[in-house]
Amino acid sequence: MGAILPLAEPAPDAGPAGILQFAMPAVTIALLAYFLLFQPQRMKDQRLRQLVDNLKENDHVITSGGLHGVVTAVQREQGRVTLRIDETTGAKVRVDLWAISRVADKDSENTPSDSKTKK
């Protein structure tokens, strides 16, 4: 005949220590996600908002649609900016302030004044 196996005893109530043991990894993962993902994005958004708030004429900007232009007028009340997008014809376009995705350096290669095309 086979041996009779004892029945497993029910697990004792874990209580507060068991809940803490279960919640600690979740809290640790949430903190890591905050500091590695959310905090850097929040700081980047804050820097961009500060750059847009300090926008002035002759600043080189890039819109979220990829337009490169030079600021010719800032209309803060309407939330708009007028950009000169073509140096030769003087073509201008009005965009909303929220559409500005980057303020470019005047010396960088990605400025609108660069008329050279790389092949």
Secondary structure, DSSP 8 states (H G I E B T S, - for coil): --------------HHHHHHHHHHHHHHHHHHHIIIIIHHHHHHHHHHHHHHHT--TT-EEEETT--EEEEEEEETTTTEEEEE--TTT--EEEEEGGGEEEEE-TTSTTSTT------
